[in-house]
Amino acid sequence: MQKSYNSSGFRRRSPAPFKQRRAPQKGASISSHRFINKATTPEEEVKYVPTHTFHDFGLNERSVATIDHLGFTEPTPIQDQCIPEALLGRDVIGLANTGTGKTAAFLLPIIEKLDKNPALVSVLILAPTRELAQQIESEFRRFSGGQRLFATLVVGGMNIQRQIQQVQRGPHVIIGTPGRIKDLINRRVLRLQNVNTFVLDEADRMCDMGFVNDIRSIEAEMPRERQTFCFSATMTPSVKTIVEAFMKQPVTISVVKGQSNDHIEQDVIPARDKLHKVELLTELLKQPEFTKVLIFGETKFGVQRLADKLSNENLPAVAIHGNKSQSQRERALRDFKMGNVNIMVATDVAARGLDIPHVSHVINFDQPKQYEDYVHRIGRTGRAGKDGKALTFIQQ
């Protein structure tokens, strides 16, 4: 076994011998060699040259003025290719990762449709997590400024009575997570008979999280004659099944590329047990190169306990998991993004859909259950041409 940890200059400790056999760690079915990679410089990509400007799309004057005010000039690849098809009324499958501008790719055509026909509760947008739904709602408000269009956020972890009141006022757009949307349908509060635009954002993550039946149940409440957008990072079998059932002759637009994380330095850290992992992690986080660190844990309780432990060790950390209230999650995410704290501990579910810039390190305190989850986790670092490192604890 190597005696030094080259990626961070951290000295590894030899694990002490144990007489009894230890139960295998969850996630240990993934071979540890898959967590090791010497970073390579990615090949220089050919710069994408858009075929449109935002002025070419024929959007209404207020949308164009807003886009100009926000300083957007050239559309991203997913926007450049999706917006014209969406404006024609076609169903669109958009294969794109978080951070590619996909939200505007479906929001701008929706706002344009609402400008011509501002029907109430005519748009439903489903997202896998509260945080992503909230980001979409924030973007909708930003892009629809001055157009008297209203959206309501319908997600778990927030006051349901307030959401019921907001739905009953009749917004134009409902943005929510499948569980809470289905809840309001079952309560006979939310009716979808007027929906003419349906959006599934991060469809692969929703399927991974077990929302397939909820999505099917929700879709059954809508008219068949509608426009449907499905955005996903990957075309999994579950997503393909949904697409075939829900969409009519969709056009597929893919801007997914560079799925490899070869440009991210990846290594493992051997540890005897969980206590030893905490000790090693504490030493790592004191090193100056760990400027903005995202740590993944398996359980809500474990994530909170680890964040509290680090904070007690004079390493201020915030936690984000399903037991946190919406306001607590928002505050934690805001503090981490703004640099008020440089350590965030999260569960997979809570962190999905979040676009957090400038993460220097991703640390897998608990191993992921599937390799796909590992790829998703470490993809939070090394973005926008920056260096990134990923470390995974291995109990021996």
RAHUZI-V172437 format. One line per field, one symbol per residue. phi: phi as a letter, one per 20 degrees, with the letter a starting at -180 (. if undefined). psi: psi as a letter, one per 40 degrees, with the letter a starting at -180 (. if undefined). A space follows every 10 residues. Layout:
phi = ???
psi = ???
This chain:
phi = .fdcdffcme ffdffffcee fdffffnffe ffffedbegd ffffefffdf ecdffffmff gfffffffff neddffgffg eegfffffne fcddebegnd nffffdffff fffffebfff ldccddcfcg ffgfffffff fffegmdldc cceccfncgf fffffffffn ffcdcaegff ffgfffemed ddfdfdbccd dlffffffen egffffffff edffeadcdc dbfcefgfff ffgfedddlf edcdcfbmff dfeefcbdcf bfafffffff fffffefffe ebddddcedf ffffffffff ffemcgcddc bfeffgffff fffffffenf cdccdbegff efneddfmfe bdcefdfffc fgffgfffff dmelmefbcc ccfced
psi = hieihddeeh hiihhiiidi iiiiiheeeh hdeeehhhhi hiihihhhhi eiideeefii ddddddddde ehdhiidddd dddddddeei ihhhhiiiee eddddddddd ddddddgfii fehhhhidid dddddddddd dddeheefhh ihhgiieihd dddddddeeg idhhhaiddd ddddddefdh heeehehhhh hfddddddef edddddddde eiidgihhhh hidigidddd ddddddihfi hhhhehifdi fdehhhiihi idaddddddd ddddeeideg dhhhhhidid dddddddddd ddefghiiih ieeiiddddd dddddddeed iehhhiiddd ehehhhifhd ihhgdhiidi dddddddeee ififeiiiih hhhhh.
